[in-house]
């Protein structure tokens, strides 16, 4: 089965989430677009839509959340959520990631999307005072993080076929 996939990505600071999106796109055969490039009505033509951004104050960056608010209601459309987070790596657990995804997940589910998977990992962070110390999570996402993203994307392909 050929799956038509689209990844909606907002990644601007260190391009952490973009690195994850490139891995997902390669495995899924997906196109990557910015939230401002999305025509919400066109999303109906995709089998799987991914929504990804960095995390700011415990939720996805505003452009992705704003787009979710503008989406038309759908029935049974499949979605995936992904992110990177500048919190200390030891904090970025599955539960922490699900908490960071809660606002976006609620918006998508309220529109009728079925979330088929969620992925998150640490990202390099030089916000606020961290820049004076060389940042946090240097070289993240790293090869191990991107390898986990690849395994995650492969599991999505299996789920969707």
N, C-alpha and C positions, 0 to 999 in steps of 0.2 A: 504494500500500500504506500502510495506517495502522499506525504503529508505537507500541506502548505502552511508554513510558519512565518511569523513576524515577531521581531523583538523590538519593543519600544524602550528606548534607553535615554536616560538623562545622566550624563557623566561629564563633569567639567573640571574638577579640581586637579586631581592627579591621574585621571582616567582609569582609576581602579576598577570601576564597574564595567567600563568598556572592555578591559582585558577579559573579564568573565564573559561578557556578551559575545566577544569574538569566538571564544571556545564553543559556547552554546550554539552560535550561528553556524559554525563549521559542521558540527555534528548534526544539527537539525536541518541544515540547508536553508536557514532563515535569512531574511533581509533584516537589517538593523536600521531603524529610523528614530529621529528625535520626536518627542511629544508634539512639538509645533508642526511637524510634517504629517501628522496623522489626520485622516478624514475618518471620524468615528464610524460613519456609515459603512465604510469599506472593510472594517474589521470582520464583518459577517462572512466575508469570502475566505477567511483563514480557518484552518483546522485547529491551530494552536497559536495563541498570542501571549508573548512574554512581556512582562512589565518589570523594568529594572532601573534602579538608581542607587546612589549612595544614601546613607542614613544620616539624617540631621535631627538631633533632639528626639531620638526614638522612633522616627518614621521616615518614609521615603521623601526625597526632595519634592518640593511643592509642584513643579511642572507635571510630574507623574500623577500626583494626587489630584491636581486640577483636571487633568485629562480624564481620570476615572470618573469624576463628577459629571463630565460632559458625555459620557458613553450612553448610547441608547440601551434600553433593556434588551436582553437576549435570552434565549432558552437553551441551556445545556452547552454553551460554548466553553471550550477548554482554555484555561489560562495557567500560566506559570509566573511565579514571582521570584525575583532575584535581587541581591544587593551586596554591597560591601560596606563595612562599618569601621570607623576609625577608633573604636573602643579598644582597650588592651586585648590582645589576642586570646588570653586565657578566659576572658569574659564571653567571647563570641561563641557560645554554645548553641545547640539546636533550639533550646527554649528561648534564649536571648534573641535569636534570629526570628523566631515565630512572633515574639513580642514586638520586635521592630517592624514586622510585616503586618501587624494587626490592623492598622488604619487602612492600608491599601486593600488587604484581604476583605475587610468588611465592605468597602466601597464596591469592589468587584463582585462579591457574592450578592450584594443588594441589587446589582444590575443583572443578575442571572448567570454569572460566570461560575464554572466549576473549577476550583483550583486543583490541578493535578500534580503539583510539586512546588517546592520552595527551596531555594538555595541561597546561602549567604556565607561570607568569609571575611576575615579582617582585611582592611585596606590601609594604605599609608596615609597618615594624618599629620598635617602641619598647621592645623587651625589654632588660633589664639596663641597661648604661651608655648605650645609645643614646638613652634618654629624655632624658638630660641635654644632648644635642646636637640635640634636635628630631626624632630618628628617622632612619631610613634608608629610601630609596625613597618619599619623600613623594609623595602623590597617585597611588600605584600600588595596584592596577592602574589604568592610565589608559585614555583612549579608544583608543589604539593596541592595548594589551593586550586590551581587551574586543572590539575589532574582529577581532583574531586569534582570539579565543574564538568569535566568531560564524562566521567562516570554518571553523574546526575543526568546529563543530556542523553546519554545512551539509554538510561532507564526510562526517560520520557518517550523515546522512540519506541521502546518495547511496549510501554503502557498504551500508546496511541495506535499501535498496529493490531 
